[in-house]
Amino acid sequence: MVIAHRPEKPTPSIIIGELLKNRPLLSCWLVTLGGCFALGMFITFLPLHAQNQKLSVWQIGLVFAAQGLSNALSRIPFGYLSDKVTNRSTLVVIGLIGFSASMAGFAISKSTIHFVTFAIAFGTSMGLAFTSVGALIAEVVPLESRGLAMGGYNTCIYFGMMLSSASMGTIIRNIGFERGFFITAVVILILVGFFYVLMKEFSRIKTKT
């Protein structure tokens, strides 16, 4: 009787090594970190910036409610859209450009309606970008690596928020909230550029297949 040998599963070190060579995955992690850098800026410093613009506590709460509600409600239709398009990276780029525009909008906001409007734009952009990038990560890695890849994705979420909170405080103290939000907008645009370049090869391969 011939005994069939099952193929050996790759070790964790081999899987990690392969993931670190996966340029599309690294680009997804990079824009996740950038998007959550903006999220950290919103959570940590927008209340202080809004308070400087004479918004009351309940008005600041309204801004956060608008962001959270638009983020939650947009994820279902954007998830459906993400399943229908042939290139999810385009949706990620559009969403992150929305991130950048929202950060710039917060910088120039002076009234409650300004802050609420850009909070809705920010929440909607989050729904589009994060829904698409999460699905894209599952697409660019082998089946046996998806859990680890999503673990890296979640690490980038919290590391991005931490990095923003830890670094932008000193910067804002020296240059002010407005310029701090503008700098965040520029950082996101730069990371979008890297994402676009790193994803081009994967997009071409997918189109051919």
C-alpha angles and dihedrals in degrees: 000000000000115000114214113223118219115229112259116252115241115256120249091252091056092048092049091048091052092048091052088056093049103103097189090052092048089051090053091050090047096054090043088056090047094048091050090047084063091044090053089050090052096047098042107035109020093078090055093045091048091048089054087055089056098256114153126231094262091048091053088050089052090054091053092045090053091051095047095045095048090047093051097043095046096055097075097052091039090050088053090048091049090057091052102049123083095219116042092180089074090060090049091053092049091048094050093048084055088053090054094047090049092052090051089047092054089052092061098035116123105165141041093258090054093051094044092049094052091042089058090048090049094049092047091048089051090052091052100041101041096042090052098043092050091054091043092056090057088051099051099049132062118262094253091054100049096095092052092044091053089047088057089048092055091046089055090051094058095034090053092052092045092049092052095048093046099045108032096057093072092042093050091048089059102038106019136247096284095057091041091059091045091052090052090052091053093047090055092050090052091051090048087057092053090047092052093050095046093047096049094085093049091047092053093049092048092049091053093051 
